[in-house]
């Protein structure tokens, strides 16, 4: 009788976890959104954060002086013209003939500005539009695209498998910001950690993967930078596998923040898609449960932080990022057999206080700018006539 009761309890928890996961997916809310700490501008990290991508803790903010200097930079002036297979069992989804909006997306508000932006043809690499595309700026959690690339390279080379168990270290447990709350000694597969990396933007998952592949984070960062040079990313330097700001202590010791450009991120993403088309297994997933169905550990429903998956037809990736230095995104969408890649780097809307950023609005308008770029890019490629979606019988 007791074993049967346990079976009922497990089944009930499983059903509830799946239901919660789908609710999170459709409402665009990540599991940590309601509990994240405040940013430098004292904007609460609430459940309605546009991308839910609050991947830093209060102790990892850049200083108000540095932030004010960023806000006053010339490339952050308010803009008014916005026109400017290595993964087993991971098939890239067929391009969707989804319904195109009746009109172009709403332009980002005038107060929105960004360090750089670009839209390219994913097939040819042709630049469809760009502004300040070679300006260097911290990419925040978009850094995790290179972490994904290096991890999938290791899978392709046979160094690890998606089913390889990875034991979390104390260093992974102690990571701040957005996470899946790994405990030291906890074991998960590479595949599960990649979902955590891409959906939850989990910094602890990034550390666990880095240590699994190279033994330690520092050697993994060396591989990241070697890969950047191999890909010809001339303006990119990585310092972390996750994109969190460098602490004051590390900066005093000479460690520099992750830096890149919109053009380099577009190039990185284009080659990533061509080299590992199975990435859409992760980037297009709207929801997944981490730590599925255990009597001893509470399941964690993860909702993808990229809201454009639900609001822009045909969007199937790639990665969002947020620190108080700005909101970034690399996004992609397909129509027929054509695909665009759009990048918005360091997007901000000034907050109410001098030298602060309105986090919620910055993330929302970052998404709007990315939608503008993709829509205009697809329009220039002449592929919007492939729509609308055929009606279901």
C-alpha positions in Angstrom: 0.0 0.0 0.0 2.8 2.4 0.9 4.6 1.8 -2.3 1.4 2.4 -4.3 0.9 5.7 -2.4 4.5 6.7 -3.3 3.7 5.9 -7.0 0.7 8.2 -6.9 2.7 11.0 -5.2 5.4 10.7 -7.9 2.9 10.7 -10.7 1.1 13.7 -9.2 4.4 15.7 -8.9 5.3 14.8 -12.5 2.0 16.0 -13.8 2.2 19.2 -11.8 5.7 19.9 -13.0 4.8 19.5 -16.6 1.8 21.8 -16.2 3.9 24.4 -14.5 6.5 24.2 -17.2 4.0 24.9 -19.9 2.4 27.8 -17.9 5.9 29.4 -17.6 6.5 28.9 -21.3 3.3 30.6 -22.4 3.6 33.4 -19.9 7.3 34.1 -20.6 8.3 33.9 -16.9 11.5 32.2 -15.8 11.6 30.5 -12.4 13.9 33.0 -10.8 12.2 36.2 -12.0 10.2 36.6 -8.8 13.2 36.2 -6.5 16.1 38.0 -8.3 17.7 41.0 -6.6 17.5 44.6 -7.6 19.7 46.2 -10.2 21.8 49.3 -9.8 18.8 51.5 -10.7 16.7 49.9 -8.0 14.4 48.4 -10.6 13.0 45.2 -9.0 13.7 42.0 -11.0 10.1 41.1 -11.2 8.3 38.4 -13.1 7.4 40.8 -15.9 11.0 41.4 -16.9 10.8 41.4 -20.7 13.2 38.5 -21.2 13.5 37.3 -17.6 17.2 37.5 -18.2 18.4 38.9 -15.0 21.8 37.2 -14.9 23.7 39.1 -12.3 23.5 39.6 -8.5 23.7 42.9 -6.6 27.4 42.3 -5.8 28.3 41.9 -9.4 27.1 45.3 -10.8 29.4 47.7 -12.4 29.8 50.9 -10.4 27.4 53.8 -10.8 30.3 55.9 -12.1 31.1 53.4 -14.8 27.5 53.1 -15.7 27.0 56.8 -16.0 30.0 57.0 -18.3 28.4 54.4 -20.5 25.1 56.2 -20.6 26.9 59.4 -21.6 28.9 57.7 -24.4 28.2 59.0 -27.9 27.0 55.6 -29.2 24.4 55.5 -26.5 22.7 58.7 -27.8 19.0 58.2 -28.2 18.2 56.9 -31.7 15.3 58.0 -33.9 16.2 56.0 -37.0 15.9 52.3 -36.6 16.2 51.4 -40.3 19.8 51.4 -40.4 24.9 18.5 -36.7 27.1 17.6 -34.0 24.3 17.0 -31.6 23.0 13.4 -31.6 19.2 13.1 -32.1 19.0 16.8 -32.5 17.5 17.6 -35.8 17.2 21.2 -36.8 13.5 22.0 -37.2 12.1 22.6 -40.6 11.7 26.3 -41.5 8.2 27.5 -40.4 5.8 29.2 -42.8 4.3 31.1 -39.9 1.9 34.0 -40.3 3.7 37.3 -40.9 2.4 40.3 -39.0 0.1 42.5 -41.1 2.5 45.4 -40.6 6.1 45.9 -39.4 6.8 45.5 -35.7 6.5 48.6 -33.6 9.7 50.6 -33.6 11.7 50.8 -30.4 11.0 53.9 -28.4 13.1 57.0 -29.0 14.8 56.8 -25.6 16.2 53.4 -26.6 19.8 53.3 -27.7 22.4 50.5 -28.1 26.1 50.1 -28.5 25.7 48.4 -31.8 23.3 46.4 -34.0 23.4 44.4 -37.2 21.3 42.0 -39.4 22.8 39.6 -41.8 21.7 36.9 -44.3 22.6 33.7 -42.4 23.4 31.8 -45.6 25.6 34.3 -47.4 26.7 36.5 -44.5 25.6 39.6 -46.5 25.0 42.6 -44.2 21.4 43.7 -44.6 21.6 46.6 -42.1 24.1 47.8 -39.5 24.9 50.6 -37.1 28.0 50.8 -34.9 28.5 47.1 -35.6 32.2 47.2 -34.8 31.8 49.0 -31.4 33.1 46.8 -28.6 30.8 46.2 -25.6 30.2 43.5 -22.9 27.8 40.9 -24.3 26.4 39.7 -20.9 24.9 36.2 -21.2 25.2 36.2 -25.0 28.7 35.0 -24.1 27.1 31.6 -23.5 26.8 31.1 -27.3 30.6 30.5 -27.3 30.2 28.2 -24.3 27.6 26.3 -26.3 29.9 26.2 -29.4 32.9 24.8 -27.5 30.7 22.2 -25.7 29.2 21.0 -29.0 32.7 20.9 -30.6 33.7 18.6 -27.7 30.7 16.4 -28.4 31.5 16.3 -32.1 35.1 15.4 -31.4 34.0 12.5 -29.1 35.6 14.0 -26.0 32.2 13.9 -24.3 28.7 12.8 -25.1 25.4 14.4 -24.4 24.7 11.6 -22.0 28.0 12.2 -20.1 27.3 12.7 -16.4 28.7 16.0 -15.0 29.2 16.4 -11.2 28.8 20.0 -10.1 31.7 21.6 -8.2 31.6 23.9 -5.2 32.6 26.7 -7.7 29.5 26.0 -9.7 27.4 26.0 -6.6 28.7 29.4 -5.6 27.9 31.1 -8.9 25.7 34.1 -8.6 23.0 35.5 -10.9 20.5 33.4 -12.9 21.1 29.7 -12.1 19.5 26.3 -11.7 20.9 26.2 -8.1 23.3 23.3 -8.6 24.6 21.8 -5.4 28.2 20.6 -5.1 28.2 16.9 -6.0 24.9 17.0 -7.9 25.1 15.1 -11.2 23.4 16.0 -14.5 24.0 15.1 -18.1 25.7 17.4 -20.6 22.4 17.6 -22.4 20.4 18.8 -19.4 23.1 21.4 -18.6 22.9 22.7 -22.1 19.1 23.2 -21.7 19.8 25.0 -18.5 22.5 27.1 -20.2 20.2 28.2 -23.1 16.7 28.4 -21.5 17.5 29.4 -17.9 20.7 31.2 -18.9 22.2 29.4 -15.9 25.6 30.6 -14.9 26.2 27.6 -12.7 25.6 25.3 -15.7 28.2 27.2 -17.7 30.8 26.6 -15.0 29.9 22.9 -14.7 30.2 22.5 -18.5 33.5 24.3 -18.6 35.0 22.2 -15.8 33.6 19.0 -17.4 35.4 19.7 -20.7 38.6 21.4 -19.7 39.0 20.6 -16.0 38.7 24.2 -14.9 37.1 27.5 -16.0 40.4 29.2 -16.8 41.5 26.6 -19.4 38.0 26.6 -20.9 38.2 30.4 -21.4 41.5 29.8 -23.2 39.7 27.4 -25.6 36.9 30.0 -26.0 39.4 32.6 -27.1 41.2 30.2 -29.4 37.9 29.4 -31.0 37.2 33.2 -31.4 40.5 33.6 -33.2 39.8 30.5 -35.4 36.5 32.1 -36.4 38.1 35.4 -37.2 36.4 37.3 -34.4 39.0 40.1 -34.3 37.2 42.3 -31.7 36.2 39.6 -29.3 37.9 38.5 -26.0 36.3 36.3 -23.4 37.1 36.2 -19.7 34.2 34.0 -18.5 32.0 31.2 -19.8 28.9 33.0 -18.6 29.2 36.7 -19.2 28.8 38.0 -15.7 30.6 41.3 -15.0 34.1 41.1 -13.6 34.1 41.7 -9.8 36.1 44.6 -8.4 38.6 42.2 -6.9 39.2 40.5 -10.2 39.5 43.9 -12.0 42.1 45.0 -9.5 44.0 41.8 -10.3 43.9 42.8 -14.0 41.0 40.6 -15.2 39.0 42.3 -18.0 35.3 41.8 -18.9 34.1 39.8 -21.8 34.1 42.1 -24.9 32.7 41.7 -28.4 30.9 43.6 -31.2 27.5 43.1 -32.9 29.4 42.1 -36.1 31.4 39.5 -34.3 28.3 38.0 -32.6 26.6 37.8 -36.0 29.5 36.0 -37.5 29.8 33.7 -34.5 26.1 32.8 -34.7 26.2 32.2 -38.4 29.1 29.7 -38.1 27.5 28.1 -35.1 24.3 27.4 -36.9 26.2 26.0 -39.9 28.5 23.9 -37.8 26.0 22.6 -35.3 22.5 22.9 -36.8 21.2 20.8 -33.8 21.4 23.9 -31.6 17.8 24.7 -32.3 17.0 21.7 -30.1 18.0 24.1 -27.3 17.5 27.6 -28.6 13.9 27.0 -29.9 12.7 25.1 -26.8 10.1 27.3 -25.0 10.1 25.3 -21.8 11.7 22.3 -20.1 11.8 20.9 -16.6 15.2 20.6 -14.8 15.6 17.9 -12.2 12.6 16.0 -13.4 10.4 14.1 -11.1 12.2 13.2 -7.9 10.7 12.7 -4.4 13.8 14.3 -2.9 14.5 17.3 -5.1 12.0 19.9 -6.3 11.7 20.1 -10.1 12.6 23.5 -11.7 10.4 24.5 -14.6 12.5 26.6 -17.1 10.9 29.1 -19.5 13.1 30.4 -22.4 14.0 34.0 -21.8 13.7 34.8 -25.5 10.2 36.2 -25.8 10.6 36.6 -29.6 10.1 32.8 -29.8 6.5 33.5 -29.0 5.9 36.9 -30.7 7.9 36.8 -33.9 6.8 34.2 -36.5 9.6 31.8 -37.4 12.0 32.9 -34.7 13.9 29.9 -33.3 16.8 31.4 -31.3 19.3 32.3 -30.2 20.3 33.9 -26.8 19.5 36.9 -24.6 21.7 38.8 -22.2 21.3 41.4 -19.5 23.4 43.3 -17.1 23.0 46.9 -15.9 25.4 47.9 -18.7 22.6 47.0 -21.2 20.4 44.4 -22.7 21.7 42.3 -25.6 20.3 39.6 -27.9 21.2 37.5 -30.8 18.1 36.3 -32.6 17.3 34.5 -35.8 14.2 33.7 -37.8 13.6 31.7 -41.0 11.1 32.0 -43.9 11.0 29.3 -46.5 14.6 28.3 -47.0 16.1 31.7 -46.0 17.2 32.9 -42.6 18.3 36.1 -41.0 20.4 36.7 -37.9 20.0 40.0 -35.9 22.1 41.3 -33.1 21.4 44.1 -30.6 24.3 44.8 -28.3 24.1 46.8 -25.1 20.6 48.2 -25.5 19.5 50.7 -22.8 16.7 53.0 -21.8 17.8 55.5 -19.1 16.2 55.0 -15.7 14.6 57.6 -13.4 17.8 58.2 -11.6 20.9 59.7 -13.2 23.3 57.1 -14.3 20.8 54.2 -14.0 19.1 51.9 -16.5 15.4 51.0 -16.7 16.0 47.2 -16.8 12.5 46.1 -17.7 12.0 48.7 -20.5 15.5 48.1 -21.8 14.9 44.4 -22.3 11.5 45.0 -23.9 12.8 47.6 -26.4 15.8 45.4 -27.1 13.3 42.8 -28.3 11.5 45.4 -30.4 14.7 46.5 -32.1 15.6 42.9 -32.8 12.1 42.3 -34.3 12.5 45.4 -36.5 15.9 44.2 -37.7 14.6 40.7 -38.6 11.5 41.9 -40.3 13.4 44.5 -42.4 16.0 41.9 -43.2 13.5 39.3 -44.4 11.7 42.0 -46.4 15.0 43.0 -48.1 15.6 39.3 -48.9 12.2 39.2 -50.6 11.0 36.1 -48.7 7.8 37.3 -47.0 5.7 36.1 -49.9 6.1 32.6 -48.5 3.5 33.4 -45.9 0.8 32.9 -44.5 0.6 29.5 -42.8 -1.8 27.1 -44.6 -5.0 26.7 -42.7 -5.4 23.5 -40.7 -8.0 21.1 -42.1 
